[in-house]
Structure formats: C-alpha cells, structure tokens
Amino acid sequence: MLAREAAMGDKELLREILSGGAFRGTVLYDEPMRNHTTLRIGGPADALAVPGDVIALRNLLVQAGERNIPFTPLGGGSNLLVDDDGIEGIVISAASLNRIMVIEEKEDEARLFVEAGTPLQGLVALAKEKGYSGIEGLVGIPGSLGGALKGNAGSFGCEIGKVIDTVGIMTPYGKVSMLDARNLSISYRRINLPEECIILSANVRLRRDDAGGVAKRMSAFLSEKREKQPIAEWSAGCVFRNSEGAHAGKLIDEAACKGMRRGDIEVSSLHANFFINRGNGLASDFLALMDAVQERVLKTFGVVLEPEIRIVGRKSKK
C-alpha cells in the first residue's frame, strides 16, 4: 500500500481519497480560492472539499492524516488572505454544516445549537426575529460561525466568545470533543482552540429581549458601520489588531496611510484598517502594502502593528 501510494502523484492520491465511497460531498479540483474569499484573492487549492455531514468529514480527516496530506479549514472566507500560488492539499469547507436549532427557551434566556458552517448573519437574523440579545453588534460581519469563533469576532462591545457555552471540535484524526467555554482562554480576537482542529458547532446562550428593541439596536449598529467601514467593497475586514491603548485604524490614519496603494490593493479612505481590492489585486500586493503601512506606523509612532488577518498558502506565512 505504501509503495503504491509513493508511486502515485499528489493529485492522483487526492482524487483517490475524495472519489472513494468513504467521502460524501462536493469536490472541486484546482479551485481558485479567489472565488471563496471576501477579498477575491487567492490562487488554486489542490482540492476544495465540502463534506456532506460530520461522518464524511471524519472519514476525510482520517484518510488525509494517514497519508500525510495537509488540510486547511475554510469558513466564510472573510479575514483571510490566500497566497497567489494557492493552497497545498485539501481545503475543507464546513458550508454543509449549517443548522441552527433553539434547544431551550426560558423566561430570560435562550440556548441555541449552531453548526460551524452557518453564516454568522444567519444567526444574527434569527436573534433579530426572535428578540434574542447579546450579538447585536455582530450585524454586518461576514463569514461563518466557525470563522467567527476562530477569531472571536466582535464589534460595538459584542464578541461571539461572550455568548458561547461550549464548542464542538474534531481533531485531525477524527476525534470529536466538546469544549467548555469556561476552560478556554478567550481574549481579543482569539479563542484558544486546539491547533489544526475543525470547528463543528457551538452552543450559544442569548438573553431574551423585546424583538423591536433588538432590531432597533442592530439597525443603528449597521447604519454606523456603513458610514464608517467599506462593507460593500472587496476586503477582508480589519487587517491589523488593535494595539494596547490605540486602535490600529487610528494609527494608520494619523500616519497618513489612507489612499496608499500597491497594485490594485488600496488603504481605504473610509477606514484605514481596511485594505480594498480594486479589481485585480494580488496577495503579493496586499503583503507589500501591509509592509509599507507597518513601516510608516513604526516610524511615526514606534508601534509594531500585528496582523489580524489570517494568511495561508504555499509560501511561508508572514
């Protein structure tokens, strides 16, 4: 078996794994990742797999692990920069794992089961409809629940990490675990989950409130975002993490970086911590602009900006 696999090319091995009866789902080979990121940037993944259910996901991870094939989890493609040369191995999307269920309603709170592939705005819309409070500030944030958990997405004082009870994960070898949020280190833009795990789901706890009040707060937050953030443009959200005592966007703005450009990537004139793809931007342009902005902010304020955006691909990470 090992000799046979050694004689096979990487692409042949991928096709054998993904076309076998153990995997159920959708597969796209040499798939441009620009089609799957909010930046519209990214070269081809060797294979993009969308498992149809948790069992198909487990079978895929086990086989990939046995054959030392790398895999990269994909959420909704926001806050993600994919290299121009693409991604080696299998990109795994949880898009088919998209159920939301209300599992308990009490007088003052509601508990929900939400799968990782659920669009974050699907959860926000349900909260708006039913009058569940606690995530109003997440309105307008793109991506999936899984990606939101990975980066502890937040805005206007709301963070997804503040409303979770448990997180369901699968290890690279197919073991499923349920992690208690009280035992996780949850901080600004980070929930300390095991490396290389696949996020499956979360149990979310929200407060019951007046539906009209929840909708009004969401509307106000969304209006403010539209005024201050380029949410209709091709971007990956905030590029840099906020520094201690200073917002990255403010530092970038005051360092006169708005309008700086490399190729088709430009620092937004609306919010300086957003880089916009004006049409045919490349990851290399994006990285070059990151370097230029970091250098100018360091020279002006003595502050080292740390990336918030996740960078993946064949080349070494920034």
Residue pairs with C-beta under 8 A, 6 or more apart in sequence:
5 13
5 67
8 16
10 46
10 69
11 29
11 46
13 67
13 69
14 29
14 46
14 47
14 69
14 89
14 90
15 29
17 23
17 60
17 63
17 64
17 67
17 69
18 27
18 47
18 49
18 60
18 90
19 27
20 63
22 56
22 59
22 60
22 63
23 49
23 51
23 56
23 59
23 60
23 63
24 51
24 52
24 53
24 55
24 56
25 49
25 50
25 51
25 52
25 53
25 56
25 96
26 49
26 50
26 52
26 96
27 47
27 48
27 49
27 50
28 45
28 47
28 48
29 46
29 47
29 48
30 44
30 45
30 46
31 44
31 45
31 47
31 48
31 91
32 42
32 43
32 44
32 86
33 41
33 42
33 43
33 44
33 45
33 48
33 77
33 82
33 86
33 87
33 91
34 40
34 41
34 42
34 43
34 82
36 42
36 48
36 74
36 77
36 91
36 93
37 77
37 78
37 80
37 81
37 82
37 236
38 76
38 77
38 78
38 79
38 80
38 142
38 143
38 234
38 235
38 236
38 237
39 77
39 80
39 81
39 234
39 235
39 236
39 277
39 281
39 286
40 234
40 277
40 281
41 81
41 82
41 84
41 277
41 281
41 282
41 283
41 286
42 81
42 82
42 83
42 84
42 86
42 87
42 283
42 313
43 82
43 83
43 84
43 85
43 86
43 87
43 283
43 313
43 314
44 86
44 87
45 72
45 86
45 87
45 89
45 90
45 91
46 86
46 87
46 88
46 89
46 90
47 89
47 90
47 91
48 74
48 90
48 91
48 93
49 60
49 90
49 91
49 92
49 93
50 92
50 93
50 95
50 96
51 57
51 60
51 92
51 94
51 96
51 97
52 96
53 96
53 97
54 97
54 170
54 176
54 200
57 92
57 94
57 97
57 170
57 198
58 170
58 174
58 176
59 174
60 71
60 90
60 92
61 71
61 92
61 170
61 171
61 172
61 173
61 174
61 198
62 173
62 174
63 69
64 70
64 71
64 89
64 90
64 172
65 172
65 173
65 174
69 89
69 90
70 88
70 89
70 90
71 89
71 90
71 91
71 92
71 172
72 87
72 89
72 90
72 91
72 92
72 312
73 91
73 92
73 94
73 146
73 198
73 199
74 80
74 91
74 92
74 93
74 94
75 94
75 116
75 117
75 143
75 144
75 145
75 146
75 147
75 148
75 150
76 119
76 120
76 142
76 143
76 144
76 147
77 143
77 147
78 141
78 142
78 143
78 147
78 236
78 237
79 143
79 147
79 151
79 236
79 237
79 238
79 308
79 309
79 310
80 147
80 236
80 309
80 310
80 312
81 236
81 283
81 286
81 287
81 309
81 310
81 311
81 312
82 283
82 312
82 313
83 283
83 311
83 312
83 313
83 314
83 315
84 282
84 283
84 284
84 313
85 313
85 314
85 315
86 313
86 314
87 312
87 313
87 314
88 314
92 198
93 117
94 115
94 116
94 117
94 144
94 146
94 198
94 199
94 200
95 117
95 144
96 117
97 115
97 116
97 117
97 118
97 200
97 201
98 115
98 117
98 118
98 119
98 122
99 113
99 114
99 115
99 118
100 112
100 113
100 114
100 115
100 118
100 122
100 123
100 126
101 112
101 113
101 114
102 110
102 111
102 112
102 130
103 111
103 112
103 113
103 203
104 110
104 111
105 111
105 208
106 208
107 208
108 207
108 208
109 205
109 206
109 207
109 208
110 130
110 132
110 205
110 206
110 207
110 208
111 165
111 203
111 204
111 205
112 123
112 126
112 132
112 203
112 204
112 205
112 206
113 201
113 202
113 203
113 204
114 123
114 145
114 201
114 202
114 203
114 204
115 145
115 200
115 201
116 144
116 145
116 146
116 149
116 198
116 199
116 200
116 201
116 202
117 144
117 145
117 146
118 144
118 145
119 143
119 144
119 145
120 138
120 141
120 142
120 143
120 144
120 145
120 147
120 148
120 153
120 160
121 139
121 140
121 141
121 142
123 135
123 138
123 145
123 204
124 135
124 138
124 139
124 218
126 132
127 133
127 134
127 135
127 136
127 206
127 214
128 211
128 214
128 215
128 218
129 211
130 211
131 208
131 209
131 210
131 211
131 212
131 213
131 214
132 206
132 207
132 208
132 209
132 214
133 206
133 207
133 208
133 209
133 213
133 214
134 158
134 162
134 163
134 205
134 206
134 207
135 158
135 160
135 163
135 206
136 156
136 158
136 214
136 217
136 218
136 221
137 154
137 155
137 156
137 157
137 158
137 221
138 148
138 153
138 154
138 155
138 158
138 160
139 218
139 221
139 222
139 225
140 155
140 221
140 222
140 225
140 226
140 231
141 148
141 153
141 155
141 237
142 237
143 153
145 160
145 199
145 202
146 199
147 153
148 160
149 160
149 161
149 164
149 167
149 191
149 193
149 199
149 202
150 191
150 193
150 199
150 310
151 189
151 190
151 308
151 310
152 159
152 160
152 161
152 186
152 187
152 188
152 189
152 190
152 191
153 159
153 160
153 189
154 160
154 161
154 188
154 189
155 221
155 225
156 221
156 224
159 186
161 181
161 184
161 186
161 191
162 186
163 204
163 205
163 206
164 181
164 202
164 203
164 204
164 205
165 180
165 181
165 202
165 203
165 204
165 205
166 178
166 179
166 180
166 181
166 202
166 203
167 178
167 179
167 181
167 184
167 191
167 193
167 199
167 201
167 202
168 176
168 177
168 178
168 179
168 199
168 200
168 201
168 202
169 176
169 177
169 178
169 179
169 193
169 194
169 197
169 198
169 199
169 200
170 176
170 177
170 197
170 198
170 200
171 177
171 194
171 196
171 197
172 196
172 197
176 200
179 193
184 191
184 192
184 193
185 191
185 192
186 192
188 241
188 242
189 241
189 308
193 199
225 231
226 232
228 270
228 271
229 270
229 271
229 274
230 268
230 270
230 271
230 274
230 276
233 268
233 274
233 276
233 277
234 276
234 277
234 278
234 281
235 268
235 274
235 275
235 276
235 277
236 275
236 309
237 274
237 308
237 309
238 248
238 249
238 273
238 274
238 308
238 309
239 248
239 273
239 274
239 275
239 290
239 293
239 307
239 308
239 309
240 248
240 252
240 273
240 290
240 293
240 294
240 305
240 306
240 307
240 308
240 309
241 248
241 305
241 306
241 307
241 308
242 248
243 251
243 303
243 305
243 306
246 301
246 303
247 273
248 273
248 305
248 308
249 271
249 272
249 273
249 274
250 272
251 297
251 300
251 301
251 303
251 305
252 258
252 267
252 272
252 273
252 293
252 297
252 305
253 272
254 300
254 301
255 293
255 296
255 297
255 299
255 300
255 301
256 296
257 267
257 272
257 292
257 293
257 296
257 297
258 267
258 268
258 269
258 272
259 266
259 267
259 269
260 266
260 267
260 289
260 292
260 293
260 296
261 267
261 289
262 285
262 286
262 288
262 289
262 292
263 280
263 281
263 282
263 284
263 285
263 288
264 277
264 278
264 279
264 280
264 281
264 282
264 285
265 275
265 276
265 277
265 278
265 281
265 282
265 285
265 286
265 289
266 275
266 276
266 278
266 289
267 274
267 275
267 276
267 289
267 293
268 274
268 275
268 276
275 286
275 289
275 290
277 286
283 313
287 311
287 318
290 307
290 318
293 305
294 304
294 305
297 303
297 305
298 304
298 305
307 318
311 317
311 318
